[in-house]
Amino acid sequence: MKAKKQMSKPEYPMSIETFQHIGEFDLRHIKQPEPSCFNGRVTVVKYRVTVEKIEEPTEVYTERLQKLWDECDNHHNWMPLEDKAKQLGVTLVGRAGSQRKQ
């Protein structure tokens, strides 16, 4: 019989930063209103997850958007990048994909 590989136990509290938008869809997947036992996994300890938007200066958004614009190798992304830049008041410089990796 093969032994189960043990994962290291996380230390709490823990915090991450992500560029992934956390919306209702994501929150539905981690919401669990009641304790449970399923497939050998017992969940009786409660956790609190807080999602907050990190406000940053326009210069930071400008730098990130410009890098994405310069390295973009998919023309389907050009308009969404331009739209996000307009939404944030950022002006993209140069041609999309001008510094993409070959």
C-alpha positions in Angstrom: 0.0 0.0 0.0 1.4 3.4 -1.0 1.8 6.0 1.8 0.0 9.3 1.4 2.4 12.2 0.8 2.0 14.7 3.6 1.8 18.3 2.6 3.4 20.9 4.8 1.0 22.6 7.2 0.4 26.3 6.4 1.2 28.9 9.1 -1.4 31.4 9.9 -2.1 34.2 9.4 -1.1 34.2 5.8 -1.5 36.9 3.2 -1.0 37.0 -0.6 -1.1 39.7 -3.2 -2.4 38.8 -6.7 -3.3 40.4 -10.0 -6.2 38.0 -10.3 -9.6 39.7 -9.9 -11.5 38.2 -7.1 -15.2 38.3 -7.8 -18.4 36.6 -6.8 -17.5 33.5 -8.9 -14.3 33.0 -7.0 -15.8 33.6 -3.6 -18.6 31.1 -4.3 -15.9 28.4 -4.6 -14.5 29.0 -1.2 -17.7 29.7 0.7 -18.6 26.8 3.0 -21.3 27.8 5.5 -21.2 24.4 7.4 -18.5 22.1 8.7 -18.2 18.8 6.7 -16.5 15.5 6.2 -16.1 14.4 2.6 -13.7 12.0 1.0 -11.7 11.8 4.2 -11.3 15.5 4.5 -12.7 16.9 7.8 -13.4 20.7 7.8 -14.3 22.0 11.2 -11.9 24.9 11.6 -13.2 28.3 10.4 -11.1 30.8 8.4 -11.7 34.4 7.5 -10.7 35.6 4.0 -10.6 39.3 3.3 -10.2 40.7 -0.2 -9.2 44.3 -0.6 -8.2 46.3 -3.6 -4.7 47.7 -3.4 -4.8 51.3 -4.7 -1.5 52.3 -6.5 -0.3 55.4 -8.2 -1.2 55.9 -11.9 2.6 55.6 -12.7 2.6 52.0 -11.5 -0.4 51.1 -13.8 1.2 53.0 -16.6 4.4 51.0 -16.3 2.5 47.6 -16.2 0.2 48.4 -19.1 3.1 49.7 -21.2 5.1 46.5 -20.6 2.0 44.4 -21.5 1.5 46.5 -24.6 5.1 46.3 -25.7 5.3 42.5 -25.3 1.8 41.7 -26.5 1.9 39.0 -29.2 -1.8 38.6 -29.7 -3.8 41.2 -31.6 -7.0 40.1 -29.8 -5.6 41.7 -26.6 -4.7 45.1 -28.2 -8.2 46.6 -27.8 -8.7 45.4 -24.2 -5.3 46.8 -23.3 -6.2 50.2 -25.0 -9.6 50.1 -23.2 -8.0 49.5 -19.8 -5.4 52.2 -20.4 -8.2 54.7 -21.3 -10.2 53.6 -18.2 -7.1 54.4 -16.0 -6.2 57.6 -17.8 -3.0 56.0 -19.3 -1.6 56.8 -22.7 0.2 53.8 -24.4 3.3 54.7 -26.4 4.5 52.9 -29.5 3.1 50.0 -31.5 1.6 46.9 -29.7 4.0 44.0 -29.7 7.0 46.1 -30.6 9.2 44.4 -28.0 7.6 40.9 -28.0 9.9 37.9 -27.5 10.6 35.9 -30.7 
